[in-house]
């Protein structure tokens, strides 16, 4: 505001011939507009300052309200964390110990399973050998029985064939016995 007064007083003190009366009037209007704009700006700044003060006051009230509601929760949480700290430590120690026990038992189980697997393979090989031996022996016994039965059957068959041939010859001679010598000679000639 002080600047406006200086400018206006400077305009009055100037020579009357330097500015025309129309120009001086325009200059006064312009200066008046600037003054009004500055007053509007000052009012806007004051309104914003008051709004900022109210917002700041409200933010402080909200912060106090949050603090009053959150502080008991934080205190409770701090107490729970303080109480749970040793318990969590014990739990982690137990987990580490359990992990070691499980790892040792897994190693023992692996050794037992490997030993059992090796014994099972050995037994399977043994059983396979026994089955192979039984099958081979069974095949040999079967061949021996076939030979033992075939040879006597062949001999018996040969004996029976021989007996049959001998009987056929005897029966044939017995039939020819009654016929005479002429019929024998004829039958001999025809046989050759």
C-alpha positions, 0 to 999 in steps of 0.5 A, a space after each residue: 500500500 505504501 508503494 501506491 501512495 508513493 506513486 500517486 504522490 509522485 504523479 501529483 508532484 510532477 509538472 502539469 504539462 508533462 502528462 495530459 489530464 486524460 493520461 493522468 486519469 488513465 494512470 490513476 485508474 490503472 493504479 486503482 485497479 492494481 490496488 484493488 487486485 492487491 487488496 483481493 490478493 491480500 484477502 485471498 492470502 488471509 482466507 487461505 491462512 485462516 483455512 490452513 490454520 483451521 486445517 492444521 488445528 483439525 489435523 492436530 485434533 485427528 492426530 491426538 485422537 489417533 494417538 489416544 486410540 492407537 497408544 493403548 494398542 501399541 502398548 499392548 502390542 509391545 507387551 505381547 511382543 516383549 512376552 512372546 520374545 522368549 517363547 519365540 526363541 524357545 520355539 525356534 530352538 525346538 524347531 532346530 532341535 527337531 530338524 536335527 532329530 528328523 535329519 538323523 532319523 532320516 539318515 537311519 531310515 535311509 541306512 535301514 532301507 538300503 540294508 533291507 534293499 540289499 538283503 531283499 536283492 540277495 534273497 531274490 537272487 537266492 530264490 531265483 537260484 533255487 527256482 532255476 535249480 528246481 526247474 532244471 532238476 524237474 526237466 532232468 527228471 522228466 527226461 529220465 522218466 521219458 527215457 525210462 518209459 520210452 525204452 521199455 515201451 519200445 522194447 515191449 512194442 518190439 517184443 509184441 510185434 515179434 510175437 505177433 509176427 511169429 504167431 502170424 507165421 505159425 498160424 499161416 503154417 498151420 493153415 498150410 499144413 493141411 494143403 499139401 506140397 503142391 500148394 506150397 510150391 506154388 505159393 513159394 513161386 508166387 512169393 518171389 
